[in-house]
Amino acid sequence: MAFSLSDLENFLAVRATASAEESYTAKLVQKGPAYAAKKLGEEAVEAVIAAVEGDRKALVMESADVLYHLLVVLRTRGIALQDVVSELERRTAQSGLQEKASRPAG
């Protein structure tokens, strides 16, 4: 049985209800969206550095951190993973260039 992002989202839902003393997820959620987003940004930068340096192992680990922290940020804003998946489905119904061209300017 494969582990999925939906599994991670479900795991986070449980961990978010624990005490902050016993759960890093709960700590992030309790500190709020800005704090969780800052942690996401830090992990994203670390993933970029690993990619630029060609460090495969670090990139895999940092990518896992990015996905985890992204799901925490989504949770703090009340956004379900399915909302993001639905947007990806909408976008992949056309080419990437067509999708980008259809976005509002700004």
C-alpha positions as CSV (number, residue, x, y, z in Angstrom):
1,M,0.0,0.0,0.0
2,A,1.5,3.3,-1.1
3,F,1.6,6.4,1.2
4,S,-0.1,9.4,-0.3
5,L,-0.4,13.1,0.3
6,S,-4.0,12.3,1.4
7,D,-2.5,10.0,4.0
8,L,-0.2,12.8,5.2
9,E,-3.1,15.2,5.3
10,N,-5.1,12.8,7.5
11,F,-2.1,12.2,9.7
12,L,-1.7,16.0,10.1
13,A,-5.3,16.4,11.0
14,V,-4.8,14.0,14.0
15,R,-1.5,15.5,15.1
16,A,-2.9,19.1,14.9
17,T,-5.3,18.2,17.7
18,A,-2.5,17.0,20.0
19,S,-0.8,19.3,22.6
20,A,2.0,21.5,21.3
21,E,4.4,19.8,23.8
22,E,4.0,16.5,22.1
23,S,3.4,17.4,18.4
24,Y,5.4,19.6,16.1
25,T,2.3,19.8,13.8
26,A,0.2,21.1,16.7
27,K,2.9,23.6,17.5
28,L,2.9,24.9,14.0
29,V,-0.9,25.1,13.7
30,Q,-1.2,26.9,17.1
31,K,1.4,29.5,16.1
32,G,-0.7,30.3,13.1
33,P,-0.5,30.7,9.4
34,A,2.3,33.3,9.3
35,Y,4.6,31.1,11.4
36,A,3.8,28.0,9.4
37,A,4.3,29.9,6.1
38,K,7.7,31.1,7.3
39,K,8.7,27.5,8.0
40,L,7.5,26.5,4.6
41,G,9.6,29.2,3.0
42,E,12.7,28.1,4.9
43,E,12.2,24.5,3.7
44,A,11.6,25.7,0.1
45,V,14.9,27.6,0.2
46,E,16.7,24.5,1.5
47,A,15.1,22.4,-1.3
48,V,16.3,24.9,-3.9
49,I,19.8,24.8,-2.5
50,A,19.9,21.0,-2.6
51,A,18.6,21.1,-6.2
52,V,21.2,23.6,-7.3
53,E,24.0,21.7,-5.6
54,G,22.8,18.4,-7.1
55,D,22.5,16.8,-3.7
56,R,19.9,14.1,-4.4
57,K,19.5,12.8,-0.9
58,A,19.1,16.3,0.6
59,L,16.6,17.2,-2.2
60,V,14.5,14.2,-1.4
61,M,14.5,15.1,2.3
62,E,13.9,18.8,1.8
63,S,11.1,18.0,-0.6
64,A,9.4,15.9,2.0
65,D,9.7,18.9,4.4
66,V,8.2,21.2,1.8
67,L,5.2,19.0,1.2
68,Y,4.7,18.5,5.0
69,H,4.9,22.3,5.7
70,L,2.7,23.1,2.7
71,L,0.0,20.9,4.1
72,V,0.3,22.5,7.5
73,V,-0.1,26.0,5.9
74,L,-3.1,24.8,4.0
75,R,-4.6,23.4,7.2
76,T,-4.0,26.7,9.0
77,R,-6.0,28.5,6.2
78,G,-8.8,25.9,6.1
79,I,-7.8,24.7,2.6
80,A,-8.2,21.0,1.9
81,L,-5.6,19.1,-0.2
82,Q,-8.5,18.2,-2.6
83,D,-8.9,21.9,-3.4
84,V,-5.3,22.0,-4.6
85,V,-5.7,18.7,-6.5
86,S,-8.9,20.0,-8.2
87,E,-6.9,23.1,-9.3
88,L,-4.2,20.9,-10.7
89,E,-6.8,18.8,-12.6
90,R,-8.2,22.0,-14.0
91,R,-4.8,23.2,-15.1
92,T,-3.7,19.9,-16.7
93,A,-6.8,19.9,-18.9
94,Q,-4.8,22.2,-21.2
95,S,-1.2,22.8,-22.0
96,G,0.9,24.7,-19.5
97,L,1.4,27.6,-21.9
98,Q,-2.4,27.8,-22.5
99,E,-3.1,27.7,-18.8
100,K,-0.5,30.5,-18.0
101,A,-1.9,32.6,-20.8
102,S,-5.4,32.3,-19.4
103,R,-4.4,33.7,-16.0
104,P,-5.4,37.3,-15.2
105,A,-2.6,39.8,-15.6
106,G,-1.2,41.1,-12.4
